[in-house]
């Protein structure tokens, strides 16, 4: 019997609300099946987690749920371990984020 481990990677993520009101940091964890989890936290205590999956070779989409009860969609465009994305949390709070090399 052969056993295979799924490949996974964790990348640091940084960004900000589009209006500049909050800085964001966190991680994006990718599973071997081209799905993953994005976790971001703002410098003012907002914490959002979301599951995502690739919809094409370089684009992934997901939905956040935040500790303030709000939720919203996000998208990431990247090649390899780097890329950028944007999202919106419920009532119009938009944000952007970038991912760096895997840890």
C-alpha positions in Angstrom: 0.0 0.0 0.0 1.3 3.5 -0.9 0.4 6.6 1.0 0.7 10.1 -0.4 0.8 13.3 1.6 -1.0 16.3 0.0 1.1 19.3 -0.7 0.3 22.4 1.2 1.8 25.9 1.6 1.3 28.8 3.9 1.9 32.4 2.7 2.0 35.6 4.6 -0.6 38.1 3.5 -0.7 41.8 4.0 -3.0 44.6 2.9 -5.3 47.4 3.9 -8.9 48.7 3.7 -9.2 50.7 0.5 -10.0 53.8 2.5 -6.7 53.4 4.5 -8.5 53.1 7.8 -7.1 49.7 8.8 -3.9 47.7 8.0 -4.4 44.0 7.5 -2.1 41.0 8.0 -2.5 37.3 8.0 -1.9 34.0 6.2 -3.2 32.1 3.2 -3.0 28.3 3.6 -3.3 26.2 0.4 -4.2 22.6 0.4 -3.0 20.1 -2.2 -6.5 20.1 -3.8 -6.3 23.8 -4.9 -8.5 25.0 -2.0 -7.4 26.8 1.1 -8.1 29.2 3.9 -7.4 33.0 4.1 -7.2 34.5 7.6 -6.7 38.3 8.0 -6.7 40.5 11.0 -6.8 44.3 11.1 -4.8 46.5 13.4 -8.2 47.5 14.9 -9.2 44.0 15.9 -11.3 42.8 12.9 -10.7 39.1 12.2 -11.9 37.5 9.0 -11.5 33.9 7.9 -12.6 32.5 4.6 -12.4 29.3 2.5 -11.4 29.7 -1.1 -10.9 27.6 -4.2 -9.3 28.1 -7.6 -11.8 28.8 -10.4 -9.1 28.9 -13.1 -5.3 28.4 -13.3 -4.5 31.8 -11.6 -7.7 33.0 -10.0 -9.2 31.9 -6.7 -12.4 33.1 -5.0 -13.9 32.7 -1.5 -16.2 34.2 1.1 -15.1 35.7 4.4 -16.9 35.5 7.7 -15.7 38.2 10.2 -15.9 38.5 14.0 -18.1 41.6 13.6 -20.9 39.4 12.1 -20.3 40.6 8.5 -19.3 38.5 5.5 -18.3 39.1 1.9 -16.6 37.8 -1.2 -12.9 38.0 -2.0 -10.7 37.1 -5.1 -7.0 36.5 -5.5 -5.0 36.6 -8.8 -1.6 35.1 -8.8 1.1 33.2 -10.4 3.1 30.8 -8.2 3.5 31.9 -4.6 2.9 35.6 -5.3 -0.2 37.6 -6.2 -2.8 40.2 -5.2 -6.4 40.3 -4.6 -9.4 42.3 -3.3 -12.6 41.8 -1.5 -15.6 43.4 0.1 -17.0 42.8 3.6 -20.8 43.2 3.7 -21.7 46.9 3.9 -19.1 48.1 1.4 -15.8 48.0 3.4 -13.4 47.1 0.6 -9.9 45.8 1.0 -6.8 44.7 -1.0 -4.2 42.1 -0.1 -1.0 40.6 -1.5 0.7 37.3 -0.8 4.5 36.8 -0.6 6.7 33.7 -0.8 5.5 30.6 1.1 6.8 30.1 4.6 
